[in-house]
């Protein structure tokens, strides 16, 4: 049985849901980022973007700016850091264990300003980075200390998604092109061109072993690529109706979930060579999917004015995800 609670999600559909544990989920609700505790069965606001956002971290040469009434387009939460992007090129970074917002700025302006994706990752040396992908065809890399812009990489088309490999060395870059690129994460130099998709791409994720990259596309497929041989994809996984807008692996690599814009989430067993799949059929626009780090739960955000909800699916020991009530 699946039951939805009355939680209103913004209609944005760009990774607006993140689980940092089985009991801690961060999600967008109107102009607020909320923390939902499944243990306490309540939600608490951790970031309000309707009013003025005044960054607390200030130093000479900082890019920090005061923002107000930001419409969040995407977000990421990892290791106590929340990073959110806005529809007018904004970037907001907040440490969850500290009051206020550490850093906020408008990283790009103009008609193509939207921040399509943010990623929190580590370099090979262990330094934390925030990576943004924008419609202005640029990828920017910020350090997570002073939030200085360390690198800016330009591409031939609007960038919809980036993801850094587990070892921090490779950067997958996807956007308004049928081709997907793999670049050196430090220099931005393109080292691989993935050909096979038929339309624009929206999502990517790395298997924890770093050898498989999954890419989601408007052509309703997810393709799997082996980084040891990028000449062609090793598998094509088909959705039901729409583009593949989100992809996530469990931390142990056993399962991969992919979400369509609405109604369908597909969960693949990677140990079966992605042959075994469970289809979750729900109702409404999907705002994001996230596995808990312990792999025990899959959370799905439904961004629907009437049926808006947060759904939790718990892992059965015979390797399916069982739906439950939140």
SELO-65611 format. One record per residue (C-alpha): residue in one letter; x, y, z. Coordinates in nm, 4 decimals, always signed. Layout:
! residues N
> A | X | Y | Z
...
END
This chain:
! residues 326
> X | +0.0000 | +0.0000 | +0.0000
> X | +0.1200 | +0.3496 | -0.0778
> X | -0.0143 | +0.6551 | +0.0975
> X | +0.0705 | +1.0178 | +0.0314
> X | +0.0851 | +1.2928 | +0.2866
> X | -0.0234 | +1.6455 | +0.2025
> X | +0.3153 | +1.7981 | +0.1256
> X | +0.3316 | +2.0609 | -0.1476
> X | +0.6393 | +2.0364 | -0.3699
> X | +0.7515 | +2.3067 | -0.6098
> X | +0.6989 | +2.2010 | -0.9685
> X | +1.0650 | +2.1880 | -1.0628
> X | +1.1752 | +1.8278 | -1.1206
> X | +1.5495 | +1.8853 | -1.0962
> X | +1.6871 | +1.6765 | -0.8101
> X | +1.4908 | +1.8468 | -0.5340
> X | +1.5137 | +1.5517 | -0.2952
> X | +1.8145 | +1.4155 | -0.1057
> X | +1.8426 | +1.1557 | +0.1700
> X | +2.1450 | +1.1843 | +0.3984
> X | +2.0308 | +0.8866 | +0.6084
> X | +1.7330 | +0.6538 | +0.6240
> X | +1.5730 | +0.8988 | +0.8666
> X | +1.6839 | +1.2327 | +0.7195
> X | +1.5441 | +1.3653 | +0.3928
> X | +1.5809 | +1.7145 | +0.2484
> X | +1.3191 | +1.8376 | +0.0029
> X | +1.1744 | +2.1529 | -0.1511
> X | +0.8366 | +2.2787 | -0.0323
> X | +0.7319 | +2.6073 | -0.1914
> X | +1.0151 | +2.8526 | -0.1077
> X | +1.1605 | +2.6363 | +0.1690
> X | +1.4079 | +2.3536 | +0.1907
> X | +1.2624 | +2.1209 | +0.4521
> X | +1.4223 | +1.8499 | +0.6614
> X | +1.1892 | +1.5533 | +0.7079
> X | +1.2572 | +1.3104 | +0.9916
> X | +1.0903 | +0.9742 | +0.9431
> X | +1.1703 | +0.8933 | +1.3075
> X | +1.0004 | +1.2015 | +1.4507
> X | +0.7422 | +1.2125 | +1.1709
> X | +0.7795 | +1.5867 | +1.1272
> X | +0.9359 | +1.8451 | +0.9007
> X | +1.1540 | +2.1438 | +0.9852
> X | +1.2545 | +2.4338 | +0.7644
> X | +1.6310 | +2.4594 | +0.7132
> X | +1.6389 | +2.7233 | +0.4394
> X | +1.3881 | +2.9897 | +0.3389
> X | +1.4579 | +3.1510 | +0.0017
> X | +1.1489 | +3.3715 | -0.0146
> X | +1.3090 | +3.6484 | +0.1890
> X | +1.6527 | +3.8097 | +0.1733
> X | +1.9494 | +3.5734 | +0.1818
> X | +2.2522 | +3.7365 | +0.3419
> X | +2.5736 | +3.5304 | +0.3195
> X | +2.7651 | +3.5030 | +0.6464
> X | +3.1035 | +3.4133 | +0.4952
> X | +3.2794 | +3.7335 | +0.3903
> X | +3.6365 | +3.7950 | +0.2859
> X | +3.8199 | +4.0209 | +0.0389
> X | +3.7489 | +3.9247 | -0.3209
> X | +3.4469 | +3.7131 | -0.2330
> X | +3.1814 | +3.6614 | -0.5003
> X | +2.9107 | +3.6634 | -0.2322
> X | +2.5929 | +3.8624 | -0.2972
> X | +2.2676 | +3.9202 | -0.1124
> X | +1.9805 | +3.7425 | -0.2870
> X | +1.6046 | +3.7498 | -0.2415
> X | +1.3070 | +3.5379 | -0.3449
> X | +1.5052 | +3.2698 | -0.5225
> X | +1.3174 | +3.0051 | -0.7160
> X | +1.5157 | +2.6866 | -0.6568
> X | +1.5788 | +2.4793 | -0.9685
> X | +1.8052 | +2.2076 | -0.8271
> X | +1.9891 | +2.1092 | -0.5118
> X | +2.2343 | +1.8637 | -0.3579
> X | +2.3043 | +1.7667 | +0.0030
> X | +2.6172 | +1.5843 | +0.1124
> X | +2.8410 | +1.5722 | +0.4201
> X | +2.6593 | +1.8511 | +0.6037
> X | +2.6641 | +2.0848 | +0.3016
> X | +2.3543 | +2.1931 | +0.1116
> X | +2.4009 | +2.3535 | -0.2306
> X | +2.1077 | +2.4886 | -0.4294
> X | +2.0777 | +2.6473 | -0.7723
> X | +1.8186 | +2.8949 | -0.8964
> X | +1.6259 | +2.9733 | -1.2127
> X | +1.8143 | +3.3011 | -1.2556
> X | +2.1664 | +3.1634 | -1.2206
> X | +2.1876 | +3.1682 | -0.8409
> X | +2.3998 | +2.9466 | -0.6178
> X | +2.3284 | +2.9116 | -0.2449
> X | +2.5483 | +2.7090 | -0.0083
> X | +2.4610 | +2.6344 | +0.3534
> X | +2.6310 | +2.4251 | +0.6202
> X | +2.3506 | +2.2335 | +0.7895
> X | +2.5189 | +2.2523 | +1.1320
> X | +2.5511 | +2.6312 | +1.1192
> X | +2.2883 | +2.9070 | +1.1227
> X | +2.2334 | +3.1217 | +0.8172
> X | +2.3672 | +3.0807 | +0.4646
> X | +2.7440 | +3.0580 | +0.4209
> X | +2.7525 | +3.1702 | +0.0572
> X | +2.5121 | +3.3039 | -0.2031
> X | +2.5699 | +3.4648 | -0.5396
> X | +2.4431 | +3.4976 | -0.8943
> X | +2.6981 | +3.3072 | -1.0978
> X | +2.5540 | +3.3968 | -1.4372
> X | +2.2878 | +3.6322 | -1.5716
> X | +2.0774 | +3.6700 | -1.8830
> X | +1.8099 | +3.4640 | -2.0523
> X | +2.0166 | +3.1470 | -2.0256
> X | +2.1011 | +3.1909 | -1.6609
> X | +1.9276 | +2.8902 | -1.5058
> X | +2.1411 | +2.6676 | -1.2845
> X | +2.0436 | +2.3238 | -1.4119
> X | +2.2438 | +2.1106 | -1.1705
> X | +2.4710 | +2.1272 | -0.8679
> X | +2.7021 | +1.8495 | -0.7554
> X | +2.9018 | +1.8132 | -0.4340
> X | +3.2116 | +1.6015 | -0.4820
> X | +3.5673 | +1.5389 | -0.3681
> X | +3.8949 | +1.5817 | -0.5515
> X | +4.1502 | +1.2972 | -0.5514
> X | +4.3204 | +1.4766 | -0.2597
> X | +3.9961 | +1.4863 | -0.0601
> X | +3.9047 | +1.8537 | -0.1003
> X | +3.5303 | +1.9217 | -0.1288
> X | +3.4049 | +2.0976 | -0.4407
> X | +3.0693 | +2.2348 | -0.5585
> X | +3.0156 | +2.1965 | -0.9345
> X | +2.7439 | +2.3897 | -1.1170
> X | +2.5983 | +2.3290 | -1.4639
> X | +2.4258 | +2.6169 | -1.6390
> X | +2.2312 | +2.7025 | -1.9504
> X | +2.5085 | +2.9452 | -2.0461
> X | +2.7090 | +2.6382 | -2.1571
> X | +2.9527 | +2.6618 | -1.8686
> X | +3.0524 | +2.4390 | -1.5801
> X | +3.1963 | +2.6124 | -1.2739
> X | +3.3909 | +2.4568 | -0.9887
> X | +3.3864 | +2.6173 | -0.6422
> X | +3.5828 | +2.5172 | -0.3349
> X | +3.3631 | +2.4395 | -0.0344
> X | +3.5708 | +2.6488 | +0.2060
> X | +3.5643 | +3.0094 | +0.0879
> X | +3.3488 | +2.9258 | -0.2158
> X | +3.5967 | +3.0782 | -0.4574
> X | +3.5421 | +2.9895 | -0.8234
> X | +3.8445 | +2.7733 | -0.9031
> X | +3.7636 | +2.6697 | -1.2595
> X | +3.5275 | +2.7524 | -1.5419
> X | +3.4862 | +2.5105 | -1.8325
> X | +3.3015 | +2.6051 | -2.1532
> X | +3.1134 | +2.3633 | -2.3782
> X | +2.9339 | +2.3918 | -2.7149
> X | +2.5818 | +2.3627 | -2.5664
> X | +2.3756 | +2.4281 | -2.2546
> X | +2.4856 | +2.1935 | -1.9762
> X | +2.2023 | +2.0093 | -1.8006
> X | +2.3968 | +1.7735 | -1.5770
> X | +2.7432 | +1.6975 | -1.4468
> X | +2.8676 | +1.4169 | -1.2263
> X | +3.2162 | +1.3484 | -1.0937
> X | +3.3537 | +0.9944 | -1.0861
> X | +3.4062 | +0.8304 | -0.7446
> X | +3.7841 | +0.8818 | -0.7644
> X | +3.7348 | +1.2511 | -0.8456
> X | +3.9272 | +1.2335 | -1.1729
> X | +3.6570 | +1.2354 | -1.4410
> X | +3.3664 | +1.4690 | -1.5052
> X | +3.0610 | +1.3597 | -1.7046
> X | +2.9049 | +1.6539 | -1.8920
> X | +2.5596 | +1.6250 | -2.0506
> X | +2.3277 | +1.8788 | -2.2058
> X | +2.1497 | +1.9993 | -2.5159
> X | +2.3252 | +1.7540 | -2.7424
> X | +2.2916 | +1.3886 | -2.8362
> X | +2.6572 | +1.3444 | -2.7402
> X | +2.7714 | +1.3054 | -2.3804
> X | +3.1222 | +1.4129 | -2.2850
> X | +3.3748 | +1.2908 | -2.0317
> X | +3.6293 | +1.5512 | -1.9260
> X | +3.9271 | +1.5648 | -1.6963
> X | +3.7816 | +1.6975 | -1.3697
> X | +4.0863 | +1.9155 | -1.3002
> X | +4.1458 | +2.0729 | -1.6417
> X | +3.8092 | +2.0392 | -1.8133
> X | +3.9767 | +1.8846 | -2.1177
> X | +3.7423 | +1.6467 | -2.3012
> X | +3.8820 | +1.2927 | -2.2975
> X | +3.5804 | +1.1003 | -2.4240
> X | +3.2754 | +1.1520 | -2.6465
> X | +2.9840 | +0.9143 | -2.5896
> X | +2.7694 | +0.8624 | -2.8987
> X | +2.4436 | +0.6694 | -2.9096
> X | +2.1680 | +0.8805 | -2.7585
> X | +1.9206 | +1.0402 | -3.0000
> X | +1.8233 | +1.3582 | -2.8152
> X | +1.9213 | +1.5914 | -2.5285
> X | +2.0492 | +1.4441 | -2.2019
> X | +1.9385 | +1.5356 | -1.8495
> X | +2.0976 | +1.3051 | -1.5944
> X | +2.4045 | +1.0987 | -1.5179
> X | +2.5422 | +0.8885 | -1.2343
> X | +2.8523 | +0.6802 | -1.1699
> X | +2.8493 | +0.3284 | -1.0334
> X | +3.0463 | +0.3322 | -0.7048
> X | +3.3211 | +0.1192 | -0.8643
> X | +3.3864 | +0.4040 | -1.1093
> X | +3.3778 | +0.1825 | -1.4170
> X | +3.0179 | +0.2339 | -1.5299
> X | +2.8578 | +0.5679 | -1.6164
> X | +2.4802 | +0.5862 | -1.6627
> X | +2.3291 | +0.8642 | -1.8761
> X | +1.9613 | +0.9593 | -1.9026
> X | +1.8147 | +1.1130 | -2.2156
> X | +1.5079 | +1.2671 | -2.3751
> X | +1.4980 | +0.9619 | -2.6052
> X | +1.3445 | +0.7716 | -2.3076
> X | +1.6543 | +0.5595 | -2.2486
> X | +1.9371 | +0.5279 | -2.0020
> X | +2.2638 | +0.4107 | -2.1521
> X | +2.5438 | +0.2424 | -1.9596
> X | +2.9042 | +0.3131 | -2.0590
> X | +3.2194 | +0.1285 | -1.9552
> X | +3.4944 | +0.3884 | -1.9114
> X | +3.7520 | +0.1310 | -2.0248
> X | +3.5897 | +0.1269 | -2.3715
> X | +3.3784 | +0.4282 | -2.4636
> X | +3.3288 | +0.3379 | -2.8295
> X | +2.9699 | +0.2289 | -2.7637
> X | +2.7331 | +0.1831 | -2.4720
> X | +2.7280 | -0.1586 | -2.3083
> X | +2.3536 | -0.1502 | -2.2404
> X | +2.0406 | +0.0495 | -2.3228
> X | +1.7711 | +0.0572 | -2.0536
> X | +1.4309 | +0.1760 | -2.1685
> X | +1.1813 | +0.3806 | -1.9747
> X | +0.8061 | +0.3608 | -2.0152
> X | +0.6959 | +0.6955 | -2.1580
> X | +0.9169 | +0.9944 | -2.0878
> X | +1.2725 | +1.1219 | -2.0702
> X | +1.5056 | +0.9847 | -1.8028
> X | +1.5411 | +1.2843 | -1.5729
> X | +1.7181 | +1.1370 | -1.2676
> X | +1.9535 | +0.8439 | -1.2045
> X | +2.0889 | +0.7176 | -0.8704
> X | +2.2958 | +0.4165 | -0.7609
> X | +2.2901 | +0.2665 | -0.4139
> X | +2.6148 | +0.3174 | -0.2232
> X | +2.6974 | -0.0528 | -0.2559
> X | +2.6285 | -0.0451 | -0.6309
> X | +2.3694 | -0.3211 | -0.6095
> X | +2.0776 | -0.1176 | -0.7446
> X | +2.0258 | +0.1675 | -0.9888
> X | +1.7083 | +0.3759 | -0.9977
> X | +1.5998 | +0.5983 | -1.2836
> X | +1.3023 | +0.8334 | -1.2888
> X | +1.0890 | +0.9644 | -1.5699
> X | +0.9357 | +1.3146 | -1.5489
> X | +0.6131 | +1.1648 | -1.4147
> X | +0.4524 | +0.8423 | -1.2943
> X | +0.7382 | +0.5917 | -1.3311
> X | +1.0540 | +0.5001 | -1.1402
> X | +1.2535 | +0.1944 | -1.2477
> X | +1.4856 | +0.0073 | -1.0098
> X | +1.7455 | -0.2234 | -1.1689
> X | +1.9432 | -0.5047 | -1.0079
> X | +2.2989 | -0.4425 | -1.1285
> X | +2.4125 | -0.7933 | -1.0288
> X | +2.1723 | -0.9382 | -1.2848
> X | +2.3466 | -0.7281 | -1.5491
> X | +2.0495 | -0.4887 | -1.5200
> X | +1.8134 | -0.7599 | -1.6490
> X | +1.5963 | -0.7682 | -1.3349
> X | +1.3918 | -0.4537 | -1.2894
> X | +1.1127 | -0.3364 | -1.0615
> X | +0.8812 | -0.0685 | -1.1983
> X | +0.7256 | +0.1685 | -0.9465
> X | +0.4046 | +0.3106 | -1.0920
> X | +0.2863 | +0.6202 | -0.9077
> X | +0.0801 | +0.9281 | -0.9901
> X | +0.2276 | +1.2728 | -1.0380
> X | +0.5318 | +1.4680 | -1.1488
> X | +0.8556 | +1.3380 | -0.9956
> X | +1.0672 | +1.5982 | -0.8135
> X | +1.3575 | +1.3698 | -0.7302
> X | +1.4732 | +1.0275 | -0.6159
> X | +1.7307 | +0.9364 | -0.3542
> X | +1.8584 | +0.6180 | -0.1922
> X | +1.9545 | +0.6360 | +0.1731
> X | +2.3312 | +0.5873 | +0.2193
> X | +2.2713 | +0.2533 | +0.3980
> X | +2.0774 | +0.1358 | +0.0853
> X | +1.7755 | +0.0432 | +0.3001
> X | +1.5354 | +0.3031 | +0.1590
> X | +1.4449 | +0.4686 | -0.1690
> X | +1.2695 | +0.8060 | -0.1425
> X | +1.0612 | +0.9525 | -0.4247
> X | +0.9321 | +1.3096 | -0.4269
> X | +0.6034 | +1.3733 | -0.6058
> X | +0.5593 | +1.7366 | -0.7112
> X | +0.1886 | +1.7552 | -0.7710
> X | -0.0465 | +2.0262 | -0.6411
> X | -0.3072 | +1.7660 | -0.5519
> X | -0.1015 | +1.4537 | -0.4874
> X | +0.2229 | +1.6119 | -0.3657
> X | +0.3969 | +1.3651 | -0.1382
> X | +0.7144 | +1.2036 | -0.0167
> X | +0.7149 | +0.8285 | -0.0719
> X | +0.9477 | +0.5857 | +0.1021
> X | +1.0225 | +0.2395 | -0.0314
> X | +1.2062 | +0.0006 | +0.2011
> X | +1.4421 | -0.2674 | +0.0781
> X | +1.3236 | -0.6223 | +0.1125
> X | +1.5833 | -0.8814 | +0.1890
> X | +1.5079 | -1.0601 | -0.1361
> X | +1.6181 | -0.7457 | -0.3109
> X | +1.3128 | -0.5436 | -0.4005
> X | +1.1953 | -0.2140 | -0.2571
> X | +0.8718 | -0.2329 | -0.0568
> X | +0.6566 | +0.0771 | -0.0460
> X | +0.5600 | +0.2217 | +0.2906
> X | +0.3821 | +0.5192 | +0.4362
> X | +0.5333 | +0.8569 | +0.5153
END
